[in-house]
Amino acid sequence: MSSPIPPEILDHVVDQLHNDPTTLKTYCLVSKSWIHRARKHLFASVSFDPLTRTIGLWKETFPDPINSPAHHARTLSILHARLAGNSDTILTFCNVERLNVITGGSRDDQISLVPLRGSFPILRSLYLSFISLPDSDIFGLICSFPLLEDLTLDSVGPGHAGGRWKAPPTSPRLSGTLRVETEFEGVRTITRRLLDLPNGIHFTKIRVPWLSEEDVRFTMKLVSMCADNLHSINITVNITTSRSGMFPSLSPPNL
């Protein structure tokens, strides 16, 4: 079906409907020539969840990677790290800029993030939620994305596996936002390896929790390393006890 309407106008109409997937799906049924632009928005964000077999359905629907809309995805969410083993599918998402990885409810020592390393060459934002992962998995993944700017580490469990980890020769500049979210561990435990990265850290925004006096001291180190670029810092204070007993409540400094 040919259209007398210039393609630039049609593209503009589709772009205005980017938050209306129902209309976009109907739009795809009108003409094959309209599908490509609609897919740009329909598949801008893709989520794989093992409970709903989404990755299996994706393979069934798009068996040929060449014709897959994976290249449209800018945000990819993997809701269980075991899905990372589907490298034949994951690697087709070559234009992802934001990656969300939730390791799942099982023991983290039974999964590996290695298949995800370097899989997204233009990645700029990483969200990683885990129960207990070794430093080699966490920071090996971080260092595999040379353009990475924003980093969120969300520890949802009471334990963190340190382990041995040797910093690689290069690392991303990390010039965006650092967010640490945890109710069990302090910021020092989760992010201590950031201080070892060869290219340093250059965050412009930092958001961290304070759960102990050690977190206060470590935050000062983070601020010192990012001093030339830091614009703002948001601190959640929840300091009530220490190993030596009670100590006065602390307030975030005026940074």
Backbone as CSV, one residue per row, in Angstrom:
resi,resn,N_x,N_y,N_z,CA_x,CA_y,CA_z,C_x,C_y,C_z
1,MET,0.842,-1.189,0.000,0.000,0.000,0.000,0.878,1.239,0.000
2,SER,0.768,2.035,-1.062,1.509,3.280,-1.133,0.710,4.396,-0.488
3,SER,1.408,5.391,-0.009,0.737,6.493,0.676,1.120,7.809,0.026
4,PRO,0.119,8.692,-0.197,0.438,10.015,-0.761,1.102,10.924,0.265
5,ILE,1.115,10.508,1.522,1.698,11.320,2.586,3.218,11.131,2.578
6,PRO,3.976,12.201,2.598,5.447,12.068,2.622,5.897,11.216,3.804
7,PRO,6.901,10.370,3.614,7.361,9.488,4.698,7.830,10.260,5.931
8,GLU,8.361,11.468,5.725,8.805,12.260,6.878,7.634,12.595,7.799
9,ILE,6.454,12.838,7.212,5.265,13.145,8.015,4.805,11.902,8.760
10,LEU,4.814,10.763,8.070,4.408,9.512,8.710,5.344,9.174,9.868
11,ASP,6.637,9.379,9.653,7.595,9.103,10.721,7.326,10.004,11.926
12,HIS,6.984,11.246,11.657,6.700,12.183,12.748,5.463,11.741,13.529
13,VAL,4.454,11.258,12.806,3.234,10.776,13.466,3.562,9.590,14.372
14,VAL,4.353,8.647,13.856,4.724,7.474,14.648,5.521,7.884,15.880
15,ASP,6.421,8.827,15.710,7.228,9.270,16.841,6.372,9.884,17.941
16,GLN,5.295,10.545,17.565,4.390,11.123,18.558,3.601,10.055,19.309
17,LEU,3.541,8.843,18.729,2.802,7.741,19.348,3.732,6.780,20.104
18,HIS,4.924,7.217,20.422,5.917,6.301,20.992,5.477,5.690,22.319
19,ASN,4.552,6.338,23.036,4.080,5.797,24.313,2.714,5.108,24.204
20,ASP,2.302,4.801,22.982,0.997,4.175,22.752,1.196,2.884,21.956
21,PRO,1.632,1.806,22.623,1.942,0.566,21.894,0.742,-0.042,21.184
22,THR,-0.457,0.112,21.740,-1.653,-0.448,21.092,-1.861,0.164,19.717
23,THR,-1.750,1.477,19.647,-1.911,2.157,18.352,-0.773,1.801,17.406
24,LEU,0.423,1.679,17.924,1.565,1.335,17.081,1.410,-0.058,16.474
25,LYS,0.880,-1.006,17.261,0.653,-2.354,16.734,-0.379,-2.334,15.613
26,THR,-1.416,-1.536,15.772,-2.419,-1.398,14.718,-1.810,-0.742,13.485
27,TYR,-0.960,0.225,13.718,-0.272,0.935,12.646,0.520,-0.039,11.784
28,CYS,1.138,-1.043,12.418,1.936,-2.030,11.679,1.090,-2.852,10.711
29,LEU,-0.202,-3.000,10.993,-1.077,-3.809,10.155,-1.544,-3.080,8.901
30,VAL,-1.333,-1.772,8.860,-1.818,-0.978,7.729,-0.949,-1.182,6.497
31,SER,0.370,-1.144,6.706,1.277,-1.264,5.571,2.619,-1.805,6.036
32,LYS,3.200,-2.690,5.237,4.516,-3.229,5.580,5.572,-2.124,5.638
33,SER,5.407,-1.108,4.826,6.385,-0.024,4.790,6.370,0.806,6.075
34,TRP,5.316,0.647,6.886,5.211,1.409,8.124,5.779,0.650,9.326
35,ILE,6.079,-0.624,9.131,6.474,-1.467,10.265,7.794,-1.024,10.870
36,HIS,8.756,-0.700,10.021,10.100,-0.412,10.531,10.081,0.736,11.537
37,ARG,9.379,1.822,11.208,9.358,2.975,12.111,8.615,2.651,13.403
38,ALA,7.543,1.879,13.285,6.781,1.516,14.479,7.599,0.612,15.399
39,ARG,8.359,-0.296,14.808,9.187,-1.196,15.612,10.244,-0.436,16.407
40,LYS,10.674,0.684,15.887,11.668,1.488,16.595,11.195,1.813,18.003
41,HIS,9.899,2.036,18.171,9.346,2.378,19.476,8.790,1.150,20.202
42,LEU,8.208,0.224,19.465,7.650,-0.975,20.093,8.723,-1.802,20.782
43,PHE,9.917,-1.814,20.216,10.993,-2.636,20.761,12.126,-1.797,21.339
44,ALA,11.831,-0.548,21.686,12.855,0.306,22.289,13.292,-0.244,23.641
45,SER,12.373,-0.906,24.330,12.685,-1.509,25.626,12.200,-2.953,25.611
46,VAL,13.102,-3.887,25.885,12.795,-5.320,25.861,13.161,-5.925,27.212
47,SER,12.272,-6.781,27.727,12.513,-7.432,29.022,12.361,-8.935,28.868
48,PHE,13.371,-9.663,29.351,13.332,-11.128,29.327,13.119,-11.644,30.749
49,ASP,12.041,-12.386,30.930,11.667,-12.911,32.239,11.468,-14.419,32.110
50,PRO,12.202,-15.228,32.866,12.060,-16.686,32.734,10.675,-17.193,33.121
51,LEU,9.972,-16.452,33.971,8.645,-16.893,34.402,7.618,-16.824,33.276
52,THR,7.842,-15.947,32.328,6.896,-15.795,31.220,7.456,-16.325,29.893
53,ARG,8.614,-16.977,29.956,9.224,-17.593,28.774,9.443,-16.588,27.638
54,THR,9.717,-15.339,27.990,9.824,-14.318,26.958,10.979,-14.570,25.999
55,ILE,12.086,-15.106,26.488,13.207,-15.320,25.583,12.913,-16.471,24.620
56,GLY,12.176,-17.472,25.083,11.757,-18.551,24.192,10.791,-18.061,23.139
57,LEU,9.853,-17.228,23.537,8.894,-16.666,22.589,9.596,-15.756,21.583
58,TRP,10.619,-15.046,22.051,11.367,-14.172,21.140,12.035,-15.016,20.052
59,LYS,12.651,-16.121,20.431,13.323,-16.976,19.455,12.335,-17.571,18.460
60,GLU,11.148,-17.936,18.959,10.132,-18.502,18.071,9.606,-17.454,17.094
61,THR,9.437,-16.226,17.576,8.876,-15.168,16.738,9.891,-14.630,15.741
62,PHE,11.158,-14.548,16.182,12.201,-13.988,15.322,13.347,-14.991,15.205
63,PRO,13.132,-16.088,14.487,14.180,-17.123,14.381,15.388,-16.670,13.577
64,ASP,15.201,-15.679,12.696,16.304,-15.180,11.880,16.830,-13.882,12.491
65,PRO,18.037,-13.878,13.051,18.571,-12.660,13.674,18.638,-11.471,12.733
66,ILE,18.785,-11.725,11.444,18.885,-10.630,10.484,17.590,-9.824,10.436
67,ASN,16.466,-10.504,10.587,15.168,-9.831,10.535,14.609,-9.512,11.920
68,SER,15.406,-9.711,12.929,14.961,-9.455,14.295,14.956,-7.952,14.584
69,PRO,13.979,-7.482,15.372,13.956,-6.064,15.759,14.871,-5.756,16.935
70,ALA,15.758,-6.693,17.290,16.628,-6.491,18.454,17.470,-5.233,18.328
71,HIS,17.829,-4.857,17.105,18.690,-3.692,16.932,17.990,-2.390,17.296
72,HIS,16.647,-2.451,17.457,15.905,-1.248,17.867,15.991,-1.014,19.373
73,ALA,16.287,-2.044,20.133,16.243,-1.950,21.593,17.343,-1.036,22.120
74,ARG,16.943,-0.099,22.946,17.896,0.776,23.633,18.011,0.409,25.112
75,THR,16.966,-0.239,25.653,16.976,-0.714,27.031,16.692,-2.205,27.035
76,LEU,17.539,-2.973,27.705,17.357,-4.419,27.813,17.365,-4.801,29.288
77,SER,16.329,-5.526,29.702,16.227,-5.989,31.083,16.276,-7.507,31.098
78,ILE,17.209,-8.047,31.853,17.347,-9.493,32.015,16.997,-9.810,33.457
79,LEU,15.841,-10.412,33.672,15.309,-10.571,35.013,15.760,-11.846,35.707
80,HIS,16.711,-12.501,35.120,17.397,-13.604,35.790,18.702,-13.825,35.045
81,ALA,19.818,-13.763,35.746,21.115,-13.820,35.071,21.357,-15.124,34.331
82,ARG,20.635,-16.191,34.683,20.811,-17.441,33.940,20.439,-17.279,32.470
83,LEU,19.587,-16.292,32.182,19.207,-16.048,30.800,20.387,-15.529,29.983
84,ALA,21.429,-15.042,30.662,22.597,-14.544,29.947,23.262,-15.629,29.124
85,GLY,22.999,-16.888,29.467,23.559,-17.989,28.700,23.015,-18.097,27.288
86,ASN,21.921,-17.409,26.999,21.343,-17.413,25.649,22.082,-16.394,24.781
87,SER,23.370,-16.598,24.619,24.199,-15.617,23.914,23.791,-15.446,22.458
88,ASP,23.236,-16.491,21.847,22.824,-16.377,20.453,21.748,-15.322,20.280
89,THR,20.938,-15.120,21.309,19.896,-14.092,21.265,20.401,-12.776,21.828
90,ILE,21.071,-12.819,22.968,21.528,-11.612,23.638,22.453,-10.789,22.747
91,LEU,23.320,-11.441,21.998,24.297,-10.727,21.176,23.661,-9.965,20.020
92,THR,22.405,-10.267,19.698,21.741,-9.535,18.615,21.285,-8.147,19.069
93,PHE,21.329,-7.894,20.392,20.926,-6.584,20.908,22.160,-5.679,20.949
94,CYS,22.596,-5.263,19.775,23.887,-4.588,19.635,23.825,-3.089,19.913
95,ASN,22.629,-2.506,20.042,22.509,-1.058,20.226,21.970,-0.679,21.606
96,VAL,22.070,-1.591,22.554,21.553,-1.327,23.900,22.415,-0.273,24.592
97,GLU,21.746,0.727,25.164,22.433,1.784,25.899,22.214,1.663,27.403
98,ARG,21.131,0.981,27.799,20.857,0.778,29.219,20.581,-0.704,29.459
99,LEU,21.315,-1.291,30.405,21.173,-2.708,30.724,20.772,-2.863,32.187
100,ASN,19.689,-3.617,32.411,19.237,-3.932,33.761,19.371,-5.438,33.961
101,VAL,20.116,-5.838,34.974,20.309,-7.259,35.253,19.918,-7.539,36.695
102,ILE,18.955,-8.441,36.869,18.552,-8.893,38.196,18.931,-10.358,38.291
103,THR,19.780,-10.697,39.242,20.314,-12.051,39.266,19.284,-13.099,39.645
104,GLY,18.168,-12.704,40.216,17.125,-13.672,40.552,17.196,-14.095,41.998
105,GLY,16.237,-14.914,42.407,16.130,-15.309,43.803,17.024,-16.458,44.204
106,SER,17.672,-17.099,43.247,18.531,-18.238,43.589,19.903,-17.757,44.041
107,ARG,20.723,-18.685,44.488,22.066,-18.338,44.943,22.893,-17.779,43.782
108,ASP,23.508,-16.640,44.038,24.285,-16.005,42.988,25.503,-16.814,42.573
109,ASP,25.995,-17.707,43.466,27.169,-18.486,43.101,26.844,-19.575,42.089
110,GLN,25.575,-19.688,41.729,25.168,-20.674,40.737,25.002,-20.051,39.352
111,ILE,25.277,-18.762,39.241,25.107,-18.077,37.969,26.399,-17.355,37.599
112,SER,26.472,-16.901,36.376,27.654,-16.193,35.907,27.232,-15.046,35.000
113,LEU,27.907,-13.924,35.165,27.651,-12.767,34.315,28.652,-12.679,33.161
114,VAL,29.556,-13.642,33.099,30.605,-13.619,32.079,30.035,-13.529,30.664
115,PRO,28.945,-14.263,30.320,28.435,-14.161,28.947,27.992,-12.756,28.547
116,LEU,27.741,-11.885,29.526,27.283,-10.530,29.212,28.432,-9.556,28.972
117,ARG,29.624,-9.948,29.349,30.756,-9.022,29.251,31.002,-8.558,27.821
118,GLY,31.030,-7.260,27.650,31.346,-6.675,26.356,30.300,-6.896,25.290
119,SER,29.130,-7.405,25.663,28.116,-7.732,24.659,27.422,-6.503,24.086
120,PHE,27.544,-5.367,24.758,26.828,-4.167,24.340,27.834,-3.027,24.203
121,PRO,28.391,-2.830,23.008,29.529,-1.921,22.823,29.236,-0.454,23.090
122,ILE,27.965,-0.028,23.035,27.666,1.390,23.266,26.913,1.594,24.574
123,LEU,26.988,0.610,25.477,26.271,0.698,26.748,26.764,1.895,27.567
124,ARG,25.796,2.652,28.118,26.132,3.828,28.919,25.568,3.772,30.334
125,SER,24.621,2.850,30.576,23.998,2.776,31.892,23.812,1.320,32.287
126,LEU,24.247,0.969,33.514,24.147,-0.400,34.003,23.475,-0.417,35.372
127,TYR,22.422,-1.229,35.497,21.767,-1.483,36.779,21.950,-2.955,37.097
128,LEU,22.552,-3.239,38.248,22.818,-4.617,38.640,22.251,-4.861,40.031
129,SER,21.300,-5.799,40.123,20.697,-6.170,41.401,21.125,-7.595,41.728
130,PHE,21.656,-7.796,42.945,22.204,-9.107,43.271,22.060,-9.380,44.765
131,ILE,22.185,-10.669,45.103,22.169,-11.090,46.499,23.593,-11.139,47.038
132,SER,24.437,-11.883,46.361,25.837,-11.993,46.778,26.660,-12.428,45.580
133,LEU,27.358,-11.480,44.992,28.187,-11.764,43.821,29.641,-11.461,44.131
134,PRO,30.568,-12.241,43.589,31.987,-11.942,43.780,32.387,-10.678,43.022
135,ASP,33.417,-10.017,43.521,33.901,-8.796,42.869,34.275,-9.043,41.413
136,SER,34.803,-10.222,41.128,35.226,-10.519,39.757,34.049,-10.465,38.792
137,ASP,32.863,-10.899,39.235,31.681,-10.831,38.376,31.175,-9.403,38.228
138,ILE,31.086,-8.697,39.346,30.539,-7.340,39.320,31.426,-6.399,38.515
139,PHE,32.699,-6.337,38.875,33.575,-5.347,38.259,34.161,-5.831,36.945
140,GLY,34.185,-7.139,36.729,34.541,-7.647,35.412,33.516,-7.213,34.385
141,LEU,32.233,-7.234,34.786,31.164,-6.780,33.895,31.268,-5.283,33.656
142,ILE,31.463,-4.516,34.726,31.554,-3.061,34.604,32.677,-2.657,33.648
143,CYS,33.820,-3.274,33.795,34.991,-2.891,33.004,34.918,-3.353,31.553
144,SER,33.931,-4.163,31.223,33.825,-4.658,29.846,33.077,-3.690,28.931
145,PHE,32.568,-2.585,29.490,31.814,-1.614,28.699,32.566,-0.281,28.683
146,PRO,33.319,-0.001,27.642,34.208,1.171,27.630,33.485,2.514,27.697
147,LEU,32.214,2.585,27.299,31.488,3.856,27.282,30.576,4.035,28.491
148,LEU,30.657,3.119,29.452,29.756,3.151,30.598,29.921,4.448,31.394
149,GLU,28.775,5.082,31.722,28.778,6.334,32.477,28.030,6.195,33.808
150,ASP,26.808,5.656,33.753,25.947,5.564,34.931,25.978,4.154,35.497
151,LEU,26.075,4.051,36.816,26.175,2.747,37.474,25.276,2.712,38.703
152,THR,24.412,1.674,38.769,23.582,1.437,39.944,23.841,0.024,40.446
153,LEU,24.234,-0.099,41.696,24.463,-1.385,42.330,23.450,-1.538,43.453
154,ASP,22.607,-2.558,43.341,21.516,-2.777,44.288,21.716,-4.140,44.947
155,SER,22.146,-4.142,46.195,22.344,-5.388,46.927,21.090,-5.694,47.733
156,VAL,20.417,-6.783,47.373,19.145,-7.121,48.012,19.299,-8.242,49.030
157,GLY,20.523,-8.608,49.346,20.759,-9.681,50.304,21.714,-9.252,51.393
158,PRO,21.852,-10.066,52.422,22.688,-9.698,53.560,24.168,-9.977,53.394
159,GLY,24.568,-10.595,52.300,25.972,-10.971,52.164,26.573,-10.532,50.853
160,HIS,27.869,-10.240,50.858,28.586,-9.863,49.647,29.838,-10.710,49.543
161,ALA,30.039,-11.322,48.395,31.211,-12.179,48.194,32.346,-11.353,47.608
162,GLY,33.393,-11.147,48.365,34.512,-10.347,47.888,35.339,-11.098,46.867
163,GLY,36.221,-11.959,47.354,37.035,-12.751,46.443,38.151,-11.943,45.819
164,ARG,39.003,-12.639,45.087,40.128,-11.985,44.431,39.689,-11.366,43.115
165,TRP,40.244,-10.191,42.841,39.945,-9.525,41.574,41.098,-8.617,41.221
166,LYS,41.587,-8.757,40.006,42.686,-7.930,39.531,42.148,-6.948,38.505
167,ALA,42.399,-5.685,38.741,41.894,-4.650,37.839,42.497,-4.817,36.447
168,PRO,41.691,-4.664,35.399,42.203,-4.757,34.028,43.019,-3.511,33.686
169,PRO,43.706,-3.502,32.556,44.529,-2.339,32.191,43.728,-1.083,31.880
170,THR,42.469,-1.255,31.474,41.617,-0.100,31.173,40.264,-0.283,31.844
171,SER,39.543,0.825,31.977,38.208,0.788,32.570,37.404,1.956,32.019
172,PRO,36.076,1.902,32.101,35.266,3.026,31.629,35.501,4.261,32.473
173,ARG,35.202,5.406,31.936,35.453,6.661,32.639,34.479,6.877,33.799
174,LEU,33.263,6.315,33.693,32.258,6.442,34.746,32.048,7.903,35.126
175,SER,31.499,8.656,34.184,31.362,10.103,34.340,29.920,10.556,34.530
176,GLY,29.025,9.614,34.884,27.621,9.969,35.067,27.216,9.912,36.524
177,THR,26.280,8.999,36.828,25.708,8.899,38.173,26.055,7.560,38.811
178,LEU,26.444,7.594,40.067,26.652,6.387,40.872,25.523,6.290,41.888
179,ARG,24.804,5.156,41.863,23.753,4.911,42.852,24.041,3.582,43.543
180,VAL,24.001,3.611,44.850,24.149,2.393,45.642,22.890,2.245,46.481
181,GLU,22.237,1.088,46.343,20.993,0.837,47.064,21.145,-0.456,47.856
182,THR,21.038,-0.360,49.161,21.164,-1.541,50.005,20.608,-1.259,51.389
183,GLU,20.062,-2.298,52.002,19.612,-2.202,53.381,20.449,-3.090,54.289
184,PHE,21.353,-3.864,53.683,22.115,-4.840,54.446,23.600,-4.520,54.493
185,GLU,24.118,-3.957,53.397,25.544,-3.706,53.307,25.802,-2.225,53.131
186,GLY,26.970,-1.805,53.495,27.325,-0.413,53.307,27.879,-0.142,51.928
187,VAL,28.014,1.135,51.624,28.520,1.536,50.322,29.954,1.061,50.121
188,ARG,30.747,1.025,51.191,32.146,0.609,51.069,32.251,-0.824,50.586
189,THR,31.439,-1.709,51.135,31.514,-3.126,50.801,31.225,-3.372,49.328
190,ILE,30.245,-2.670,48.807,29.790,-2.927,47.441,30.659,-2.241,46.399
191,THR,31.153,-1.062,46.690,31.825,-0.262,45.656,33.321,-0.076,45.888
192,ARG,33.917,-0.765,46.836,35.319,-0.517,47.181,36.253,-0.684,46.000
193,ARG,35.920,-1.566,45.058,36.800,-1.804,43.911,36.832,-0.613,42.956
194,LEU,35.889,0.303,43.071,35.899,1.481,42.202,37.190,2.273,42.378
195,LEU,37.723,2.240,43.580,38.946,2.987,43.845,40.155,2.380,43.140
196,ASP,40.030,1.127,42.684,41.145,0.428,42.041,41.128,0.539,40.522
197,LEU,40.083,1.116,39.958,39.962,1.148,38.502,41.054,2.026,37.899
198,PRO,41.714,1.545,36.852,42.885,2.259,36.305,42.576,3.645,35.759
199,ASN,41.377,3.852,35.210,41.022,5.161,34.667,40.332,6.051,35.689
200,GLY,40.256,5.589,36.938,39.634,6.388,37.977,38.128,6.473,37.822
201,ILE,37.504,7.268,38.674,36.062,7.516,38.593,35.839,9.020,38.535
202,HIS,34.817,9.417,37.769,34.589,10.837,37.500,33.092,11.148,37.575
203,PHE,32.403,10.568,38.522,30.958,10.741,38.619,30.598,12.208,38.874
204,THR,29.489,12.621,38.263,28.971,13.964,38.513,27.895,13.959,39.597
205,LYS,27.271,12.782,39.817,26.266,12.649,40.863,26.510,11.353,41.630
206,ILE,26.368,11.416,42.932,26.536,10.237,43.778,25.348,10.132,44.726
207,ARG,24.792,8.918,44.815,23.694,8.656,45.748,24.034,7.375,46.508
208,VAL,24.253,7.496,47.814,24.702,6.354,48.604,24.000,6.326,49.961
209,PRO,23.945,5.131,50.587,23.431,5.034,51.955,24.579,5.020,52.958
210,TRP,24.305,5.522,54.133,25.253,5.404,55.236,24.665,4.465,56.272
211,LEU,25.293,3.313,56.437,24.836,2.341,57.417,25.825,2.172,58.565
212,SER,27.020,2.725,58.409,28.042,2.587,59.446,29.034,3.736,59.309
213,GLU,29.901,3.855,60.297,30.936,4.888,60.259,31.896,4.652,59.099
214,GLU,32.098,3.394,58.727,32.984,3.092,57.608,32.447,3.686,56.308
215,ASP,31.122,3.701,56.171,30.518,4.278,54.970,30.807,5.772,54.864
216,VAL,30.827,6.443,55.983,31.127,7.875,55.996,32.532,8.124,55.467
217,ARG,33.489,7.391,55.982,34.871,7.574,55.562,35.064,7.197,54.095
218,PHE,34.399,6.123,53.666,34.555,5.694,52.281,33.917,6.707,51.331
219,THR,32.792,7.286,51.727,32.150,8.294,50.885,33.069,9.490,50.679
220,MET,33.805,9.851,51.704,34.754,10.946,51.564,35.811,10.623,50.506
221,LYS,36.225,9.362,50.437,37.183,8.955,49.417,36.577,9.073,48.021
222,LEU,35.311,8.639,47.891,34.633,8.757,46.602,34.537,10.211,46.170
223,VAL,34.145,11.056,47.113,34.007,12.482,46.814,35.349,13.076,46.411
224,SER,36.400,12.672,47.093,37.725,13.190,46.776,38.151,12.805,45.369
225,MET,37.866,11.572,44.968,38.258,11.110,43.634,37.454,11.788,42.541
226,CYS,36.219,12.174,42.849,35.333,12.770,41.846,35.245,14.289,41.984
227,ALA,36.090,14.872,42.806,35.958,16.280,43.169,35.904,17.220,41.968
228,ASP,36.650,16.936,40.923,36.705,17.847,39.769,35.426,17.829,38.947
229,ASN,34.596,16.797,39.110,33.404,16.662,38.277,32.106,16.627,39.075
230,LEU,32.180,16.363,40.374,30.986,16.135,41.179,30.130,17.391,41.300
231,HIS,28.821,17.208,40.959,27.863,18.309,41.057,26.940,18.165,42.258
232,SER,26.601,16.928,42.606,25.660,16.732,43.708,25.889,15.378,44.362
233,ILE,25.505,15.294,45.633,25.584,14.037,46.364,24.349,13.913,47.237
234,ASN,23.735,12.739,47.193,22.538,12.444,47.968,22.862,11.293,48.906
235,ILE,22.699,11.532,50.203,23.073,10.528,51.192,21.863,10.192,52.059
236,THR,21.588,8.903,52.172,20.559,8.414,53.082,21.243,7.930,54.346
237,VAL,20.913,8.547,55.452,21.587,8.225,56.709,20.724,7.287,57.542
238,ASN,21.321,6.147,57.917,20.639,5.190,58.784,21.681,4.586,59.736
239,ILE,22.339,5.441,60.458,23.403,5.010,61.355,22.868,5.015,62.780
240,THR,22.815,3.848,63.392,22.302,3.757,64.757,23.258,3.075,65.701
241,THR,23.988,2.060,65.200,24.909,1.333,66.067,26.208,1.047,65.352
242,SER,27.212,0.759,66.092,28.489,0.322,65.539,28.926,-0.904,66.314
243,ARG,30.045,-1.485,65.921,30.515,-2.676,66.617,30.857,-2.383,68.070
244,SER,31.207,-1.149,68.343,31.555,-0.783,69.707,30.362,-0.287,70.506
245,GLY,29.191,-0.248,69.910,28.001,0.180,70.618,27.372,1.394,69.973
246,MET,26.533,2.071,70.714,25.827,3.239,70.201,26.768,4.409,69.982
247,PHE,26.486,5.213,68.952,27.219,6.466,68.776,26.269,7.499,68.207
248,PRO,26.560,8.769,68.334,25.627,9.824,67.936,25.253,9.735,66.462
249,SER,24.028,10.161,66.155,23.596,10.214,64.752,24.455,11.203,64.003
250,LEU,24.739,10.870,62.761,25.559,11.730,61.926,24.712,12.316,60.803
251,SER,25.021,13.508,60.423,24.329,14.150,59.314,25.288,14.284,58.143
252,PRO,24.771,14.193,56.913,25.644,14.337,55.752,26.331,15.688,55.765
253,PRO,27.586,15.757,55.382,28.285,17.038,55.340,27.782,17.893,54.190
254,ASN,28.065,19.145,54.259,27.692,20.064,53.195,28.743,19.991,52.100
255,LEU,28.459,19.172,51.078,29.460,18.905,50.044,29.181,19.729,48.797
